[in-house]
Amino acid sequence: MKTDVSSEKSQKPLDKMTLKANIKSTSKISLQWKKLDRVSGYAIYRYDSGKQQYKKIKTVSTQETSYTDSKLKSGKTYCYKIVPY
Protein backbone atom coordinates (compact mmCIF):
# COMPACT_ATOMS: atom_id res chain seq x y z
CA MET A 1 0.00 0.00 0.00
CA LYS A 2 1.36 3.42 -0.97
CA THR A 3 0.80 6.56 1.03
CA ASP A 4 1.01 9.93 -0.64
CA VAL A 5 2.74 12.06 1.99
CA SER A 6 2.32 15.22 -0.04
CA SER A 7 -1.46 15.03 0.33
CA GLU A 8 -1.35 14.92 4.13
CA LYS A 9 -2.00 18.26 5.79
CA SER A 10 0.57 19.27 8.36
CA GLN A 11 -0.41 21.50 11.25
CA LYS A 12 1.69 24.45 12.25
CA PRO A 13 2.77 24.27 15.92
CA LEU A 14 0.99 26.58 18.36
CA ASP A 15 2.69 29.79 19.41
CA LYS A 16 4.49 29.83 22.73
CA MET A 17 2.20 30.74 25.60
CA THR A 18 3.27 33.12 28.36
CA LEU A 19 1.41 33.12 31.66
CA LYS A 20 1.42 36.22 33.85
CA ALA A 21 0.29 36.17 37.47
CA ASN A 22 -0.70 39.19 39.54
CA ILE A 23 -1.26 38.78 43.26
CA LYS A 24 -4.43 40.66 44.21
CA SER A 25 -4.55 39.71 47.92
CA THR A 26 -3.56 36.86 50.24
CA SER A 27 -6.54 34.88 48.92
CA LYS A 28 -6.69 35.98 45.27
CA ILE A 29 -4.45 35.81 42.19
CA SER A 30 -5.16 36.90 38.63
CA LEU A 31 -3.75 34.84 35.73
CA GLN A 32 -3.42 36.30 32.22
CA TRP A 33 -2.21 34.90 28.91
CA LYS A 34 -2.14 35.83 25.22
CA LYS A 35 -4.91 34.47 23.01
CA LEU A 36 -3.74 31.68 20.71
CA ASP A 37 -5.08 30.98 17.23
CA ARG A 38 -6.47 27.56 16.28
CA VAL A 39 -7.57 26.49 19.78
CA SER A 40 -11.05 25.73 21.13
CA GLY A 41 -10.40 26.90 24.68
CA TYR A 42 -8.09 26.70 27.67
CA ALA A 43 -7.96 24.36 30.66
CA ILE A 44 -6.61 25.95 33.84
CA TYR A 45 -4.75 23.72 36.30
CA ARG A 46 -3.50 24.35 39.84
CA TYR A 47 -0.86 22.16 41.46
CA ASP A 48 -2.06 20.16 44.47
CA SER A 49 1.02 19.55 46.61
CA GLY A 50 -0.84 17.03 48.79
CA LYS A 51 -1.62 14.80 45.81
CA GLN A 52 1.59 15.80 43.95
CA GLN A 53 -0.33 16.52 40.74
CA TYR A 54 -2.10 19.26 38.80
CA LYS A 55 -5.88 19.46 39.15
CA LYS A 56 -8.13 21.11 36.55
CA ILE A 57 -9.92 24.02 38.23
CA LYS A 58 -11.61 25.70 35.25
CA THR A 59 -12.18 25.49 31.50
CA VAL A 60 -12.69 28.72 29.55
CA SER A 61 -13.43 29.64 25.94
CA THR A 62 -10.93 31.14 23.52
CA GLN A 63 -12.48 34.56 24.14
CA GLU A 64 -11.25 34.52 27.73
CA THR A 65 -7.57 35.23 28.37
CA SER A 66 -7.64 35.64 32.12
CA TYR A 67 -8.82 33.87 35.24
CA THR A 68 -8.95 34.94 38.89
CA ASP A 69 -8.44 32.25 41.52
CA SER A 70 -9.98 33.44 44.77
CA LYS A 71 -9.73 30.25 46.80
CA LEU A 72 -6.16 30.66 48.05
CA LYS A 73 -4.85 30.15 51.57
CA SER A 74 -2.34 32.57 53.04
CA GLY A 75 1.22 31.24 53.38
CA LYS A 76 0.81 28.49 50.76
CA THR A 77 2.66 28.35 47.42
CA TYR A 78 0.60 27.84 44.25
CA CYS A 79 1.64 26.75 40.75
CA TYR A 80 -0.53 26.99 37.65
CA LYS A 81 -0.52 25.88 34.07
CA ILE A 82 -2.79 26.77 31.17
CA VAL A 83 -3.35 24.08 28.55
CA PRO A 84 -4.86 25.11 25.20
CA TYR A 85 -7.08 22.54 23.52
Secondary structure, 3 states (H helix, E strand, C coil): CCCCHHHCCCCCCCCCCCEEEEEEECCEEEEEECCCCCCCEEEEEEEECCCCEEEEEEEEECCCCEEEECCCCCCCCCCEEEEEC
